[in-house]
Amino acid sequence: NSDGKGDSKVKKGPLKPLKILEEDDEDLSALKDPSEKPASSLEPISKRLKIIEEDSGSTSIQAADSTAINGSVTPTDKRIGFLGLGLMGSGIVSNLLKMGHVVTVWNRTAEKCDLFIQEGARLGRTPAEVVSMCDITFSCVDPKAARDLVLGPSGVLQGIRPGKCYVEMSTVDPETITELSQLVTSRGGRFLEAPVAGSQQLSNDGMLVILAAGDRTVYEDCSSCFQAMGKTSFFLVLGEAGNAARMMLILNMVQGSFMATVAEGLTLAQATGQSQQTFLDILCQGQMASTFVDQKCQNILQGNFKPDYYLKHIQKDLRLAISMGDMANHPTPMAAAANEVYKRAKALDQSDNDISAVYRAYIH
């Protein structure tokens, strides 16, 4: 639907290059030609589109089935728990509540729960209590806290019983995900990893991109939750737990490297007597134009480094991606170079600023 009229098939904006096929579409018969092959096994499919599962030996990706109609979501009748109300978690919980989900929350700093209690959430005193009270519990915490949240005193593992679902949304290394999956399933629980791509603003807007791997049935049970918090969700069909973490690290490696390159361009423009604003204006009219580039560069020029995504987290992901490349005997020289710039920015006390603060590594 390129004219902007009628019902939209995605949450935000038209998909101009795609012919959208639904089950009652006359053109759906085109898909039945066995001689036709999909262009890519990694083609993203926005929610509310017909799910097409590929018979492929390689890992493919599948979008969440959706009950969303004209932007509304039919909430699951399952009891939802949520652990962690930080930059990303706060927006996620807010959207879950707005869409009618019953949510029990916990946060290490209990005061952060107050606002959500006022919005209709219930309070859990410990992670174990939340898990024991709920059918599906999500966790989105600082990567360093993800493992302790499960294994610590009154932790997640103490509340796991047969049938309980645990969804880890924190971006951590694949090895940690594998360990958590084994611990949860050893107690009869069901495990899904579902890290998110996005920022605080996208979390607030319910426009995150969710990657998932692990128990397929948990993914399906989370459908309405993923619709509430994101614009698109992907399931790595052949992916065991840990593969979504790998994919997320690769995505963040690219984002971090790109941000460092843009900052390098801005500072080189200044060093050679060029207007930084003109550089940005030109950049935003070319092939690399994006909301990400525009917002980050404008923030840099305004000296606004309020965190939308912590610099320390992108540096951590670059480090983990480089390590993953080493284990696969695959070179990552661009990521390695970007990692050094972020390390310098951290040495300049920029860890808790936005990733765009990498700019300061070039001017000191």
Salt bridges, closest charged atoms under 4 A:
GLU22 OE2 - LYS9 NZ 3.35
ASP27 OD2 - LYS19 NZ 3.46
GLU129 OE2 - ARG125 NH2 2.63
ASP135 OD1 - ARG79 NH2 3.18
ASP142 OD2 - HIS313 NE2 3.31
GLU179 OE2 - ARG147 NH2 2.82
ASP215 OD2 - ARG190 NE 3.87
GLU220 OE2 - ARG216 NE 3.27
ASP221 OD2 - ARG190 NH2 2.95
ASP317 OD1 - LYS316 NZ 2.57
GLU340 OE2 - LYS343 NZ 3.19
ASP352 OD1 - LYS312 NZ 2.80
ASP354 OD2 - LYS296 NZ 2.87
